[in-house]
């Protein structure tokens, strides 16, 4: 069974915090915050140099090392990472036929070295 490791070497950010409401042709739309957009751009750049392209079922385990003890939502962190992995071209998609599980994912505290460690294992 193959396993790959990827690291995003800075503070994890959730996609759903501080969303913005914009109006397009009179209709309200919710878009990610500027902070998330910057995170997604930087994280994608960190991962784009990897040659992995996964189009088969995998288990994605993420260890989020936060720089503060502030509470956060694990599922929102996972959603952000899944989207970054697709945008970086590592995963073909983030639907259930590719990401079968997120078993073992957790949030930790590391003031000196906030980061996200991502382990992708073929199932």
KEMAR-75020 format. One line per 5 residues: their letters; for each residue x, y, z of C-alpha. Coordinates in steps of 0.2 Angstrom, whole numbers, plus 2048, in hexadecimal, padded with zeros to 3 digits. Layout:
N
A> X/Y/Z; ...
% end
This chain:
123
XXXXX> 800/800/800; 807/811/7FB; 808/820/807; 80D/832/803; 811/840/80F
XXXXX> 80E/852/80B; 811/861/817; 80A/873/816; 816/87C/821; 80B/88A/829
XXXXX> 7FC/88C/833; 7ED/883/82D; 7DD/88D/828; 7CB/888/827; 7C1/88C/817
XXXXX> 7B1/890/821; 7B7/89D/82E; 7B4/8AF/829; 7AB/8AC/819; 7A6/8BB/80F
XXXXX> 795/8BF/807; 796/8C7/7F6; 788/8CC/7EB; 788/8C8/7D8; 779/8CE/7CE
XXXXX> 76F/8D0/7DE; 772/8BF/7E4; 77C/8BB/7F4; 78B/8AF/7F3; 797/8A9/800
XXXXX> 7A9/8A9/7FC; 7B8/8A4/807; 7C1/8B1/811; 7D1/8BA/80A; 7DB/8B0/818
XXXXX> 7D5/8A0/811; 7D8/8A5/7FF; 7EA/8A9/803; 7EC/899/80D; 7E6/88F/7FE
XXXXX> 7F1/898/7F2; 801/895/7FD; 7FC/883/802; 7F9/87F/7EF; 80A/886/7EB
XXXXX> 813/87B/7F8; 80B/86B/7F1; 80B/86E/7DE; 81D/868/7DD; 818/856/7E2
XXXXX> 815/84A/7D4; 807/840/7DC; 7F7/83F/7D2; 7EA/834/7DC; 7DA/82E/7D3
XXXXX> 7D8/81F/7DE; 7D0/81C/7EF; 7DB/823/7FD; 7DA/826/810; 7E0/838/814
XXXXX> 7E7/83B/825; 7EA/84D/82B; 7F4/853/83A; 7F0/865/83D; 7FD/86E/848
XXXXX> 7F5/87E/84D; 7FF/88D/854; 7F2/891/861; 7E7/888/86D; 7D8/890/865
XXXXX> 7CA/883/861; 7C7/87F/84F; 7BC/873/845; 7C5/864/83E; 7B9/861/830
XXXXX> 7BB/872/82A; 7CE/870/82A; 7CC/860/821; 7C1/868/814; 7CE/875/811
XXXXX> 7DC/868/80F; 7D2/85E/803; 7CF/86D/7F8; 7E1/871/7F8; 7E6/85F/7F3
XXXXX> 7DA/860/7E4; 7E0/871/7DF; 7F2/86C/7E0; 7EF/85D/7D4; 7F3/850/7E1
XXXXX> 7E1/849/7E2; 7D6/848/7D3; 7C7/84C/7DE; 7C2/84D/7F0; 7B2/843/7EF
XXXXX> 7AF/832/7F8; 7B5/827/7E9; 7C7/82F/7EC; 7C7/834/7FE; 7C0/825/807
XXXXX> 7C4/82B/818; 7CD/837/823; 7D1/82B/831; 7DD/830/83E; 7DD/843/83A
XXXXX> 7DF/84E/849; 7E3/85F/84F; 7F3/863/85A; 7FC/872/861; 80D/877/85C
XXXXX> 810/88A/85F; 822/889/857; 81E/87F/847; 80B/880/842; 808/876/832
XXXXX> 7FE/868/82A; 805/857/827; 7FB/84D/81B; 7FC/83A/818; 7F4/832/809
XXX> 7F3/81F/809; 7EB/814/7FC; 7DD/809/802
% end
